Amino acid sequence: MRLGLLAQRLRAARDVPERRTAMLRSAVGENAALLGWAVVVFALPGSWLLPGGLAMAAVELAVPLWAERTAGAPCHPHHTAERYGLFTLIVLGESVFAATHAVRSELDAQSGAGGLAVVTVGGLLLVFSMWWVYFAKPGHRFLTSSREGFVWGYGHYAVYASVAAVGAGLAVSVDHVTRDTGIGAEAAGASVAVPVALFLGALWVLHVRPQRPGALRTLLYPLAATLVLAAVLTPWPVLTIGLVMTALVVATTVLDARPEGRADPRTGRAPTR
């Protein structure tokens, strides 16, 4: 795949003179990283795999920034938003699958049915609400420049990591209510609450901040994240988190329906008074 990308980079460098330097830098950086990964995997001793892998991950992340310093990258807002949105949907699906697999395993074992039902309902509310708040605003509205494109792209690492961690946290919560896992209720709740709060923080940066909304809309996501973290102290944290996220969906939907909350279709930003 990397060699195929090299051919495309060289083709673009030949056919688009104003992008030649950026394309050549990309080709050099990406394939130098490929050689670096080969050294890490095949030449370094086992004890060096983790630090070597982290170093190469940093190199991979730095290559686009280095390559595009020469000229602003042309950004296709609709395509970029669609690609990142589809991958978000895939990760959400994997989280649902992880939680469903855990529930099914416990149902087969016929253990903890009461607590399991509460976690299942809360988990469904949570995942559906995460899907709603992510796709509530068309992402292409926020990609108005190459700089915003880079913020969007790198910011999605936090989105993907938090969504995947929610699936793992739901599985932990299922285990906690159905068997003796050796961890406390707070720790089980935190395994869901912390990634959900991270998800809300990432969405605030990527979706809410670019709109320049009013004070109420600006505070909604931080308030929801605070309530999600506080839910760890409740008897049923997953259900409470699901209800908080559902309330966030309702609140944002109501605000968006108000004339003063509707965004300008050209800029994606809410009008200011």
N, C-alpha and C positions, 0 to 999 in steps of 0.2 A: 504493500500500500504506500509506503513512504517513497519507494522508487517511482511508482506511478505519479505521485504528487510532484516529484522532482521534474519529471518530464513536462508536467503542466506548468510548473513555475518557469522553466526555461522557455517554453512556448510563449507564455505571457510576456516574459522579458524581451523576447524577439519582436513580438507584434505590437506591444504598447510601450513606446519609448519613454513616456513620462512615468511609467511604473517600473522601469527596468532595474533601477538600484534596489528598490524594495523587494522585487521578485528574486533578484540574485542573492540578496541578504537572506531572504526566507529559504531559498534553496540550500545555501551554505549552512545556515544555522540548523535547519531541520535534519539535514543528513549528517552533520557533525554530531547532533544529538543521537541519531541512529547508531553511529559508530560508538558513541559513549555508552549507550545501553548495552551494546554487544560486549564491550569491555567489562561492564559491571556484572553482566550475567555469566560470561564465560571465562573471564580472566581473574576476577577478584576472589579472594577467599570468602567463605561463608560469613565470617564475622563482619565483612565490609559490605554486605549486600544492602542492609538498611541505610547506612549513611550514603553509600553510592547511589542508591535509588532515590533518596531525597535530593541529592545534589543534581541528578539528572532531571528530576521533576522540576527543580528550580530553573534549569537551563531551558527546558521545554516551554515553561511559562514566560521566560524572558525573551525568547526568539521573536514572537510577534511584535513586542514593544520595540525591540532593537530594529527590526526590519522596517517598521512603519514610521520611524523617526524622520525618514527622508522625505516622505510625502504623506498627506492624509489619506487613509485608506477609504476608497469609495464604499459607502455603506448602503446595502439594500435593506431598508427597514422591515418590509413585510417578510422577506425570506429569512432574515436573521431571527426575528421574533417567532416565526413558525418553527424553525429548527429547534430553538431552545425550548419552546413550549411543548413540542412533541416529546423531547427527551424528559422534560418534567413530568409529562403524562405517563411515560414509561416507568419512571422511578416511583410515581404514585401507585401505579399498578403493581410493581414489585412489593411495595409496602403492604398493599391489600393482600397480596398473595402470601406474604410472610405471616401476617396476622391470621389469615384464614387457615393456613396450614397448622398454626399453633392451636387454634380453636378446634379444628377437626380432630387433631391428635388427642386433645383432652376429652372431646365428646366420645371418641372411640373408647377411651379409658373410663368413661362415665364418672368423672370426678369434678367436684366443685361447680355443679350446674348453675346454682344461684349467682355466685360471684362472676362466673363466666358470662352470664347473660348481661350483667351490668357492664362489663368490660367490652363486650361485643357491641352493645348499643352505643357506648361512648366512642369506641373506635370508629364506627361507621359515621357518626356525626362529625368526628374529627377529620377523617380523610375526605369526606364529601365537602366539608367546609374549606379545607386547604385547597381542594380543586377549585372551588368557587372563587375564593379571594384571589387566587393566582390568575385566573382567566377572566376576571370581572372587567378588566381594562385591556383593550388591544395593545399588545406590547410595542407594535411598530410606532405608536404615537410618541414613545419616549426616545427613539433612536434618531435623534435629529442631527447627529454629528459622529465622526469617527471616535471622538473622545467618549461620548455617551455609549457608543458601541463597545468599547473596551471595558467600561464600567459594567455594562450589562453582561458581557461575556464572562469576565472574571468573577463578578458577583454571583453568578449562577453556581459556582462551586459551593457556596454556602447553601444555596437552595437545594441542590442535589444531595449534599451531605446530610442536611437536616431532614429532608423527606425520607431518605433511606434509613436514618437513625430512628425516625418515628416508627417505621415498620418493625425494627428490632426491639424498640421499647415496648410496643404493643405485645410482642411475643413474650417479653420479660414479664409484663403485667399479667398475661394469661397464666404463665407458670406460677406466678406468685399467688394468685387466688385459687389455684387448683392443687398446689402441692407445696411442700416445705422446701423452699429454694435457698434458704440460708441468708436472705437479704430482707431488710425491713420494708414496711409499707412505703416509707418516705423515699427510699432508694428506688423502689419499683416505680413509684409515681414520677420521680425525677427523670427516669429513663425515657419517659414520654414528654414531660413538661419542658425539659431543657431544649431538646431539638425543635419542639414547636415554637418556643420563644425565639430561637435562632432563626427559624423560618420566617416568623413575623418581622424580625429585625431586617432580614435580607429583603423582604418584600417592601418594607418601609423605604429602604434605600433605592430600590429599583423601580417601584411602581408608585409610591405615594409622594416621595420627595420631588420627582420631576414635575408633578402636577401643580406644585405651589398652592396647596389647598389652604382653607381657613384653619383657624386654631383648633376647632373641634375635630375636623378630619385629620389634622396633623397628630393629635393626641390619641386617636382611636387605637392605632396599632401598638404604641408603647403601653397604653393602658391594658389592652388585651394581653400583651406579653407578660405584664406584671401579674394580672389575675391568673394566667396560666401557671406561672411559677408558684403563686400562692396556693393553687389547687393541690399541690403536693401535701399540704397539711389537712386536707379534707378526707373523710372516710373512703370516698370513691373518686380518686383523682382523675382517672381516665374519663369517667362520665362527666365530671365537672369541667374538665378541659374541653370535651366535646360540646358542652352547653355554652361555654365561653366563646368558642369559635363560631357556634351557631348564632349567638348574639351579635358577634362581629359582622357576620354575613348580613343579618337583618339590618343592623345599623348602617352599614355601608350602602346597602340597597335602597334604604329609605332616603339617605342623604343624596344618593345619585339621582333619585327620582324627583327631587326638588329642583325647580328651575335654576336656582343659584348654585346648585351642586353639579349641574351638567357641564361636562368638559367641552371646550371648543374642539370640534372635529378636526380642525386643521393643526392644532398644537397639542391637543390632549390635556390642556391645562384648564382648571376651573377658573371662571371669571373672578376677579377680585373686586371688592367694593371700595 
